Amino acid sequence: AASARVKMADFTLDSSLMGIDIHGKKVGVLGTGKIGQILCRIITGFGADLLAYDVYPSDAVKEMGGEYVTKEEIFKTCDVIFLMMPLLPATKHTINLEVLPLLKKGVILINTSRGGLIDTPALVSGLQSGIIGGCGLDVYENEADYFFQDWSGKAVSDNLLTTLLGSNRVVMTPHQAFFTRDAIDKIVSTTIENFNNYSSGLRGKDLPNSI
């Protein structure tokens, strides 16, 4: 929004675009797998108070000063919450209507993991009521119909999506957090390596990149 205003030669300050300092704030990370741990390290670099939740707590996160607490504690106390969990039956709609009353008023939600972690009607309700102060999304619950396509010349019929796109408290990108030159180079080289290894006769756990 700020960039768009400047490109229109509007250099005034808009109070609706006022941000917050991360230093000294409580930041919660739900999901501390490999990517979540990297995020935790970045957060501690800003001088934030790091709270984390995961069914498998990480010693690395503890060593960098993170404290593992319940989801409810993160909901009640954190100024910023990152959703970094995989989408599983147990994690679907982690943010829902029942959770809204538990959230610290004005919390900022960031979801770059899976759209289904957030119940979209609950998100819209939270934004409209002011419980959720802002939201950063790289994923969307019903993104399959829209993401990776050009809809600029067509009508978007998803009312929830248009509501989010029209809010100045929502920053949304089309599932492109991975989209860097380095990441794409790695994806291509790993794919070629996997093909060559399989073609050479390797199978199962003998494949270097097996999961």
N, C-alpha and C positions, 0 to 999 in steps of 0.2 A: 504494500500500500504506500509506504513512504517513497519507494523508488518510482512508482507510478506518478505520485504527486510532483516529484522533482522533474520528471521527464515532461510534465505539463507546465514547467517553470513556476510551480507553486512551492516556494521555499519557506512557507510558514510552518510553525510547530503545531501539530495536531495533538491535543491532549489524549485522544483515543489511542494514539500510538506510543504513549509513554510506557516504557518497560520497567524492569526491576533488576537489581543487582543480584547475582547468584551467590556472591560471597556472603557467608553468614546465614544463608537460607537452609532450610531442611529440604533435601532432595531425596526422593524415594525411587528406587529401581526395583521393579517387579520382574524378576528373571535375571539371574547372574551366570548365564552360560558364557561361552567364549566372547561373544560380542558385548554382552552385558558387563563383563569384567573390564573390557576396554573402556566402555562408557564410564564405569565407576572410577577408573583412573583419571579420566578427563575431568569428571566432576570434582574429585578431590583437589585437582590442580586449581580450581576456581575458589577453593577455600570454603566449600559448602559442607554442611553436616550431612553425611551420607548414611541413609537408612536403606536396607535391602531386604528383599524377601525371595526365597527360593526353597523348593522342597529338598534341594541338595546344596546346603550352604558351602560357599567357597572359602578356603583358607586364604587365598590370595586377596579376596575382598576384605577379609578381617585384618590382614596384615597392612593394608593401605588405610586402615582406620574406619572401615565400614562396620556398621552394627546391624546384625540380622534381627528383625522384629516381625510381628505378625502383619498381615495385609491391613488389618483394621487399624493398627498403629500408624502405618504409612498413610492411610486414608485420612485419619484424624489430624495428623500433625504436619504433613509435608506441604510445602509451598509449590513444589514442582514434582510431578510423578511421571516417570518413564515406564512404558509398557514394553518389555523386552522378552516376553514369554512366547513359546510356540503356541499355536492354536490347537488345543486339545479339548475333549469334552469337559474337563475340569477347569479349563481357563476361558472357555467361550463366555463372552459377555461379563468379563471380570468387572467392567464398569457398567452398571445397570441402574435401574430406578431405585432399587433397594439400597444401593451404595451411595447415591447422591446425598442423603442426609448425613452420612458419615464424613463426607469430604470437608476439608478445611475451606472455608469460603474464599473464593478467588483463586483456587488452585489452577495451575497450568498443567494440562495433560499433553504428553508427547507419545505418539504411537507410530513407530517405524517398523513394527514387527508384522502383525497380521490384523486385518480390518475387523475380524470377528471377535477380537478381544473387547471391543466396545459395542454396546447396544446403541445403535445410532439414534433412535428416538430419545433415549435417556441422555445422550450427549447434547442433543438439541435442547432438551428441557433444561439441562444444567446450565447451558450457555445463556438461555433466555432468562433464567431466574437469577443469574449472577453467581451461582454456586461455583461454576467453572468459569474462571476469569479469562481463559484463553486456551487454544488447542493447536497443536502442530501435528499434522497428519501426512504421512507418506503412503498410507494404506486406507482403504475404505471398505466397509462390510460388503457392499454390493458393487465392488469395483470392476468385476469381470465384464459387465456390460458397457463400460466406458473407458477404462484405463487402456493405454497404448493405442487409442483411436483418436481421430480428430473429429470432435463434435462442435467445432466453432461455427459451422454453418447449419447446424440442426438443433432442434429443441430438445433439451434434456428433460425427460418426463419424470425423473426421480425427484420428488419434492424435497426429500431430506437432503439429497446432494445439493440441490440448488440453494437450499437454506444455508448450508455450510459454506458454499462458494460465495454467497452474498454477505456473509458475516465478516466484519473487520476484526473480529477476534479469533479468526481461524486462518491458519496458513496451511495450505494443502498443496502437495506435489503428487504426481501420478506414479507412485511406486518406483521411484528412481534413486533412492538413497544409495543403491549399489552402483550407480551408473558413473563410474570414473574410468579413466584410461587404464589405470593400474588394475582395477578389478576385472575389466573386460579382457585385458591381456592375460590375466591369470586364469580366467574361465576358459579362454580359447586354448591356452597352452595345456591346462589340465585335461580338457576334453581330448586333445590330440594324444596326450600321454596315455590316457585311459584306453583309447582306441588301439594304440600301438601295443600296449601291454596285453590287451585281450587278444589281439591278432597273433601275438607271440605264444599264446597258449595258456597264459596265466588265468586263474579262476579263483573266486572266493577271496579268502583272506590273503592269498598270495598277491592280489592286486594292491599296489601301494596306496591307492586312494579309496580302498573299500571302506564301507561304513558299517 
